[in-house]
């Protein structure tokens, strides 16, 4: 579920002459979020003149010309306590963006956007490096958060997730509903704890958003916050695998989505850490990958350095009605073992929506069709998404509407004239959905301010 927010080229600190970019690069220390840089008019101008894409990004979120940005923004790195997938104590890191300025939108109690990012296979993913390091895998998504939310007056809290950047955890609990929602709330609590110390006046308005993996995490976090009695103002899950049992059933049936060889080992490792799903990795991986797939991702250098197959998840051939992308999920050099697939499919055929096979049962436990939001929730995605199928959105919305839930809605960005005019190529649909849905989400959130 690689998100690929490649929205603009960024500048390194040496080009900007910002000494602040070099601060705070020590190892994990639990303390108040550390300010790295203050983005003001001069830095906005340099960002926007760096490329046409940069300028277009800010224009799309309301700043017609350079200098029209509503708020200056202090970028902080945060390092905080959380837990791993087995409940073990660990640390994680992320970014906190604090708007300030003379415009009324930038002062006084600031509404919070708690944001969950999309899949990254690079262990160095660090949203706090959005200004200082254009080669960091988080740079594009971090700049999107600045242009869309922070510069428009939202205080942004966005974890890198456990297992990335300064985290002390040696793996990532990928799509682990309990761990990921807990970590999101830990990050929120961390900023709240130090808000007075860092001058962060946070309002009671709490918005939740996220894309791809982060769409799932955003929904899980909304669910968890309401379960503990906290009020959520509104949420915007984007292109997430919410109906994850149906999604994985389709994948194992042969309708292999883009990026499957990237996210499959991270899902399996997360399940192994939390629930010990196998005695030996060869039970789920083909012999060629059983020795190292479990610890392959995330890693420094990302998927390209993993040694895993580029696209082939299974041996054999795709179903007759499979599309060309599905067909790329099959090959002689494949990631998952034939026995694993056979066991999964046997359970699907025998037990339908009530799995018995332990791995499939764990997938079912992670399915989000077990709750009803009590705050406005807009699901946004693209009906043509080849990575996280839009059926996740329609299935989730149908589930909620069957209970006459008054809070839910959905939006397909392929209906936007701007999307149609952009003629987004297939390989960029999933990532660009996050950008376009964020624009839709800003208007949605404005209804509840």
VMD Tcl script that draws the C-alpha trace (Angstrom):
set ca {
  {0.00 0.00 0.00}
  {2.82 2.34 -0.87}
  {1.44 5.86 -0.93}
  {4.04 7.71 -3.02}
  {3.20 11.31 -2.17}
  {5.63 12.79 -4.68}
  {4.13 16.24 -4.72}
  {7.24 18.39 -5.11}
  {11.02 18.43 -4.94}
  {12.24 19.83 -1.63}
  {15.37 21.72 -0.70}
  {18.10 20.57 1.66}
  {19.17 22.78 4.54}
  {22.40 23.81 2.89}
  {20.38 25.54 0.18}
  {18.22 27.32 2.73}
  {20.97 28.30 5.14}
  {18.90 27.12 8.10}
  {20.97 26.12 11.09}
  {17.82 24.99 12.89}
  {17.50 22.13 10.42}
  {20.55 20.52 11.96}
  {19.25 20.53 15.54}
  {17.62 17.71 17.44}
  {19.34 14.83 15.61}
  {20.31 12.87 18.71}
  {18.91 9.46 19.60}
  {15.61 8.76 21.36}
  {14.96 11.02 24.32}
  {11.54 11.48 25.85}
  {11.07 15.21 26.36}
  {9.05 18.12 25.01}
  {8.80 18.20 21.19}
  {11.94 19.84 19.83}
  {11.50 22.71 17.38}
  {13.59 22.23 14.24}
  {12.56 25.17 12.05}
  {9.98 27.95 11.78}
  {8.43 28.17 8.33}
  {7.73 31.82 7.54}
  {7.36 34.03 4.48}
  {10.96 33.68 3.30}
  {10.98 29.91 3.55}
  {7.53 29.62 1.97}
  {8.81 31.69 -0.96}
  {11.85 29.46 -1.44}
  {9.71 26.34 -1.26}
  {7.22 27.68 -3.79}
  {9.82 28.89 -6.26}
  {11.65 25.57 -6.15}
  {9.29 24.08 -8.73}
  {5.95 24.54 -10.44}
  {4.63 21.54 -8.49}
  {5.49 23.23 -5.22}
  {3.59 26.35 -6.11}
  {0.64 24.35 -7.42}
  {0.42 22.39 -4.18}
  {0.05 25.50 -2.06}
  {-2.36 27.08 -4.54}
  {-4.57 24.02 -4.36}
  {-4.94 24.55 -0.61}
  {-5.82 28.24 -0.75}
  {-2.58 30.21 -0.98}
  {-3.00 31.72 -4.45}
  {0.33 33.52 -4.44}
  {3.47 33.21 -2.35}
  {2.84 35.30 0.73}
  {-0.83 34.28 0.90}
  {-0.17 31.45 3.34}
  {-2.31 32.15 6.39}
  {0.04 30.89 9.07}
  {3.72 30.53 9.82}
  {4.44 27.06 11.19}
  {6.88 25.77 13.77}
  {8.04 22.25 12.88}
  {8.84 20.05 15.89}
  {10.24 16.56 16.19}
  {8.58 14.50 18.91}
  {9.86 11.29 20.52}
  {7.49 9.55 22.88}
  {6.75 6.34 24.77}
  {4.42 3.76 23.24}
  {4.07 -0.02 22.90}
  {4.89 -2.64 20.28}
  {2.67 -5.30 18.80}
  {3.29 -7.69 21.71}
  {2.59 -4.96 24.27}
  {6.29 -4.39 24.90}
  {7.46 -0.93 25.94}
  {9.18 1.03 23.18}
  {9.64 4.52 21.76}
  {8.44 6.15 18.57}
  {8.80 9.50 16.85}
  {6.92 11.90 14.63}
  {6.24 15.51 13.76}
  {4.21 18.23 15.44}
  {3.36 21.30 13.36}
  {2.25 24.39 15.28}
  {0.67 27.27 13.33}
  {1.15 30.85 14.51}
  {0.78 34.34 13.12}
  {-1.40 37.46 13.02}
  {-4.32 36.00 11.11}
  {-7.17 34.91 13.44}
  {-6.90 31.43 11.91}
  {-3.38 31.14 13.30}
  {-3.82 32.27 16.89}
  {-5.81 31.22 19.91}
  {-6.75 27.60 20.57}
  {-5.82 25.57 17.49}
  {-7.87 22.61 16.22}
  {-5.84 19.39 16.02}
  {-5.42 17.11 13.03}
  {-4.16 13.72 14.19}
  {-2.73 12.26 10.99}
  {-1.71 8.71 10.04}
  {0.68 8.32 7.11}
  {0.68 5.78 4.29}
  {2.88 2.72 3.91}
  {6.62 3.18 3.80}
  {9.17 0.40 3.38}
  {12.06 2.67 4.40}
  {12.95 2.49 8.10}
  {14.31 6.05 7.92}
  {10.84 7.51 7.25}
  {10.71 10.73 9.29}
  {8.06 13.41 8.77}
  {10.10 15.90 10.78}
  {12.71 15.91 7.97}
  {10.26 17.35 5.43}
  {12.33 20.52 5.10}
  {15.83 19.29 5.84}
  {16.06 16.18 3.66}
  {14.33 15.97 0.29}
  {15.46 12.36 -0.15}
  {13.63 11.17 2.97}
  {10.67 8.96 2.08}
  {8.40 11.16 4.21}
  {9.23 14.46 2.49}
  {6.28 14.55 0.10}
  {3.63 13.58 2.63}
  {5.12 15.96 5.19}
  {4.91 18.85 2.75}
  {1.30 17.95 2.03}
  {0.54 18.25 5.76}
  {2.20 21.67 5.84}
  {0.42 23.03 2.77}
  {-3.02 21.61 3.51}
  {-3.40 21.66 7.27}
  {-0.71 23.49 9.23}
  {-0.46 26.58 7.03}
  {-4.26 26.85 7.27}
  {-4.31 26.89 11.06}
  {-4.50 23.25 12.13}
  {-2.04 21.89 14.68}
  {-0.80 18.65 13.11}
  {0.28 15.60 15.11}
  {1.66 12.85 12.87}
  {3.58 9.79 14.12}
  {6.26 8.12 12.03}
  {5.06 4.85 13.67}
  {6.95 2.39 15.82}
  {9.74 0.71 13.88}
  {10.69 3.84 11.93}
  {13.21 6.64 12.34}
  {14.13 7.14 16.01}
  {11.91 4.31 17.27}
  {13.63 1.70 19.40}
  {11.36 -1.09 18.06}
  {13.02 -3.48 15.60}
  {9.93 -4.10 13.48}
  {6.75 -2.27 12.50}
  {3.30 -3.47 13.77}
  {1.77 -2.97 10.34}
  {-2.06 -2.77 10.28}
  {-2.16 -3.92 13.90}
  {-5.37 -2.22 14.97}
  {-4.65 -2.20 18.70}
  {-1.01 -1.13 18.51}
  {-1.45 1.51 15.83}
  {-4.48 3.16 17.42}
  {-2.73 3.07 20.81}
  {0.35 4.72 19.33}
  {-1.71 7.46 17.69}
  {-3.31 8.22 21.04}
  {0.11 8.13 22.74}
  {1.37 10.76 20.29}
  {-1.68 12.92 20.98}
  {-1.19 12.57 24.74}
  {2.51 13.43 24.38}
  {1.79 16.75 22.69}
  {-0.95 17.55 25.16}
  {1.39 16.81 28.07}
  {3.98 19.31 26.85}
  {1.59 21.84 25.29}
  {2.22 24.56 27.87}
  {5.98 24.10 27.68}
  {6.07 24.52 23.89}
  {3.36 27.19 23.70}
  {0.80 25.01 21.97}
  {-2.74 26.24 22.70}
  {-4.85 23.29 21.51}
  {-8.63 23.48 21.25}
  {-11.07 20.67 21.97}
  {-11.64 20.21 18.22}
  {-10.03 16.92 17.20}
  {-9.94 15.84 13.56}
  {-8.47 12.54 12.39}
  {-7.16 11.84 8.90}
  {-4.90 9.38 7.13}
  {-4.28 7.77 3.75}
  {-3.71 4.17 2.62}
  {-2.32 2.31 5.64}
  {-3.04 5.58 7.41}
  {-6.67 5.47 6.29}
  {-7.04 2.22 8.20}
  {-5.11 3.64 11.17}
  {-7.23 6.81 11.17}
  {-10.41 4.73 11.35}
  {-8.98 2.49 14.07}
  {-7.98 5.58 16.04}
  {-11.41 7.16 15.70}
  {-12.89 3.90 16.99}
  {-10.45 3.69 19.92}
  {-10.85 7.32 20.98}
  {-14.63 7.04 21.11}
  {-14.33 3.75 23.01}
  {-12.40 5.58 25.76}
  {-14.95 8.37 25.87}
  {-13.12 11.08 23.95}
  {-15.03 13.28 21.50}
  {-13.89 13.20 17.88}
  {-14.98 16.23 15.84}
  {-14.78 14.49 12.44}
  {-12.60 11.99 10.60}
  {-11.34 11.47 7.05}
  {-10.07 7.96 6.32}
  {-8.63 7.84 2.79}
  {-8.19 4.70 0.67}
  {-7.63 2.32 3.57}
  {-8.10 -1.47 3.74}
  {-10.98 -1.22 6.22}
  {-12.85 -4.32 5.02}
  {-9.55 -6.14 5.28}
  {-10.96 -9.67 5.32}
  {-12.70 -9.18 1.98}
  {-9.61 -7.41 0.62}
  {-7.23 -10.21 1.59}
  {-9.71 -12.86 0.42}
  {-9.69 -11.25 -3.03}
  {-5.90 -11.08 -3.00}
  {-5.51 -14.79 -2.15}
  {-8.14 -15.63 -4.75}
  {-5.74 -14.21 -7.33}
  {-6.73 -10.57 -7.65}
  {-3.32 -9.39 -6.46}
  {-3.12 -5.65 -5.90}
  {-0.20 -3.36 -6.61}
  {2.48 -3.39 -3.91}
  {1.44 -6.78 -2.47}
  {5.01 -8.04 -2.09}
  {5.78 -4.91 -0.07}
  {2.96 -4.96 2.45}
  {2.46 -8.74 2.78}
  {5.69 -9.42 4.73}
  {5.00 -6.46 7.02}
  {1.49 -7.77 7.78}
  {2.82 -11.28 8.45}
  {5.66 -10.03 10.66}
  {3.23 -7.90 12.67}
  {1.00 -10.94 13.21}
  {3.99 -13.10 14.13}
  {5.10 -10.59 16.77}
  {1.64 -10.24 18.29}
  {0.26 -13.78 17.91}
  {3.05 -16.20 16.83}
  {1.28 -17.36 13.66}
  {3.99 -19.83 12.62}
  {6.77 -21.96 14.07}
  {9.00 -21.41 11.08}
  {8.83 -18.72 8.33}
  {8.79 -21.47 5.67}
  {5.17 -22.07 6.65}
  {4.18 -18.84 4.90}
  {7.10 -17.92 2.63}
  {8.47 -19.68 -0.43}
  {11.76 -21.47 0.27}
  {13.76 -18.83 -1.61}
  {12.65 -16.13 0.87}
  {11.95 -18.01 4.10}
  {15.36 -17.18 5.60}
  {15.00 -13.41 5.44}
  {11.51 -12.22 4.44}
  {10.35 -11.92 8.06}
  {12.92 -9.18 8.78}
  {13.03 -7.67 5.32}
  {10.86 -4.56 5.80}
  {10.96 -1.79 6.73}
  {14.68 -1.34 6.17}
  {17.20 1.32 5.23}
  {16.90 1.77 1.49}
  {13.32 0.52 1.42}
  {11.89 -2.17 -0.82}
  {14.64 -1.85 -3.42}
  {17.13 -3.12 -0.82}
  {14.92 -5.94 0.46}
  {15.72 -8.66 -2.10}
  {12.03 -9.59 -2.32}
  {10.22 -10.29 -5.63}
  {9.10 -7.15 -7.39}
  {5.47 -8.14 -7.97}
  {4.93 -11.94 -7.81}
  {3.13 -13.02 -4.65}
  {2.08 -16.51 -5.79}
  {3.08 -19.23 -8.20}
  {0.80 -20.39 -10.99}
  {-1.55 -18.20 -12.99}
  {-4.07 -15.48 -12.26}
  {-7.81 -16.04 -12.73}
  {-9.08 -15.74 -16.29}
  {-10.83 -12.44 -15.54}
  {-7.81 -10.91 -13.80}
  {-6.48 -7.62 -15.12}
  {-2.85 -7.12 -16.20}
  {-1.86 -5.81 -12.77}
  {-3.34 -8.87 -11.06}
  {-1.42 -11.08 -13.48}
  {1.84 -9.49 -12.37}
  {1.17 -11.02 -8.95}
  {2.08 -14.47 -10.28}
  {5.42 -15.94 -11.30}
  {7.98 -18.67 -10.75}
  {9.93 -16.33 -8.46}
  {7.20 -15.64 -5.88}
  {7.05 -14.61 -2.23}
  {4.42 -16.74 -0.47}
  {4.36 -20.51 -0.29}
  {1.88 -22.64 -2.17}
  {0.88 -24.43 1.05}
  {0.07 -21.14 2.79}
  {-2.15 -20.01 -0.05}
  {-3.87 -23.40 -0.18}
  {-4.65 -23.34 3.54}
  {-6.01 -19.81 3.31}
  {-8.23 -20.61 0.33}
  {-9.46 -23.83 1.91}
  {-10.65 -21.86 4.93}
  {-12.29 -19.28 2.67}
  {-14.20 -22.00 0.82}
  {-15.18 -23.91 3.97}
  {-15.86 -21.13 6.45}
  {-16.68 -17.96 4.52}
  {-16.93 -14.93 6.80}
  {-16.26 -16.92 9.98}
  {-12.62 -18.02 9.59}
  {-11.10 -20.93 11.48}
  {-7.59 -20.95 9.98}
  {-5.60 -18.87 12.53}
  {-3.99 -16.43 10.12}
  {-7.25 -15.69 8.32}
  {-9.00 -15.38 11.69}
  {-6.48 -12.71 12.70}
  {-7.20 -10.84 9.48}
  {-10.89 -10.96 10.38}
  {-10.14 -9.53 13.83}
  {-8.52 -6.55 12.12}
  {-11.59 -5.92 9.95}
  {-13.27 -2.61 10.83}
  {-16.85 -3.83 10.35}
  {-17.45 -4.09 14.08}
  {-18.22 -0.52 15.14}
  {-20.29 2.57 14.31}
  {-18.80 6.09 14.37}
  {-20.51 8.64 16.57}
  {-18.99 11.63 14.75}
  {-19.04 12.79 11.12}
  {-16.93 10.43 9.03}
  {-16.17 10.84 5.34}
  {-14.55 7.97 3.47}
  {-12.64 9.23 0.44}
  {-10.96 7.27 -2.32}
  {-10.69 6.62 -6.04}
  {-12.88 4.03 -7.73}
  {-9.96 3.21 -10.07}
  {-7.42 2.58 -7.29}
  {-5.30 -0.48 -8.21}
  {-3.63 -0.76 -4.79}
  {-6.33 -0.52 -2.12}
  {-9.52 -1.40 -3.95}
  {-12.42 1.04 -3.68}
  {-14.59 -1.86 -2.55}
  {-13.10 -1.20 0.91}
  {-14.89 2.16 0.88}
  {-18.21 0.94 -0.52}
  {-18.31 -2.13 1.73}
  {-17.60 -0.07 4.83}
  {-20.15 2.58 3.95}
  {-22.79 -0.08 3.18}
  {-22.13 -1.71 6.55}
  {-22.66 1.58 8.38}
  {-25.68 2.60 6.36}
  {-27.35 -0.76 7.04}
  {-27.59 0.47 10.64}
  {-28.90 3.85 9.49}
  {-25.80 5.60 10.83}
  {-26.39 9.34 10.26}
  {-22.73 10.34 10.44}
  {-21.22 8.61 7.41}
  {-20.59 9.66 3.83}
  {-18.18 8.83 1.03}
  {-16.54 10.61 -1.87}
  {-14.98 9.29 -5.08}
  {-12.32 11.75 -6.26}
  {-12.49 10.44 -9.84}
  {-15.67 12.54 -10.10}
  {-13.71 15.75 -9.53}
  {-13.14 17.84 -12.69}
  {-9.62 18.55 -11.44}
  {-8.89 14.80 -11.23}
  {-10.24 14.23 -14.72}
  {-8.24 17.15 -16.08}
  {-5.07 15.82 -14.45}
  {-5.40 12.46 -16.25}
  {-3.63 10.71 -13.37}
  {-1.70 7.68 -14.71}
  {-2.53 4.28 -13.23}
  {0.75 4.01 -11.36}
  {0.08 7.29 -9.53}
  {-3.62 6.85 -8.72}
  {-3.20 5.54 -5.18}
  {-0.77 8.23 -4.08}
  {-2.55 11.10 -5.78}
  {-5.84 10.02 -4.23}
  {-4.40 11.15 -0.91}
  {-3.64 14.61 -2.28}
  {-7.05 15.13 -3.89}
  {-8.94 13.64 -0.94}
  {-7.10 15.98 1.42}
  {-8.55 18.89 -0.54}
  {-12.02 17.42 -0.22}
  {-11.35 16.75 3.46}
  {-10.41 20.36 4.21}
  {-13.84 21.45 3.02}
  {-15.44 18.64 5.00}
  {-13.60 19.59 8.21}
  {-14.55 23.27 7.74}
  {-18.20 22.31 8.25}
  {-17.45 21.43 11.87}
  {-15.14 24.28 12.88}
}
mol new
graphics top color blue
foreach p $ca { graphics top sphere $p radius 0.5 }
foreach p [lrange $ca 0 end-1] q [lrange $ca 1 end] { graphics top cylinder $p $q radius 0.2 }
display resetview
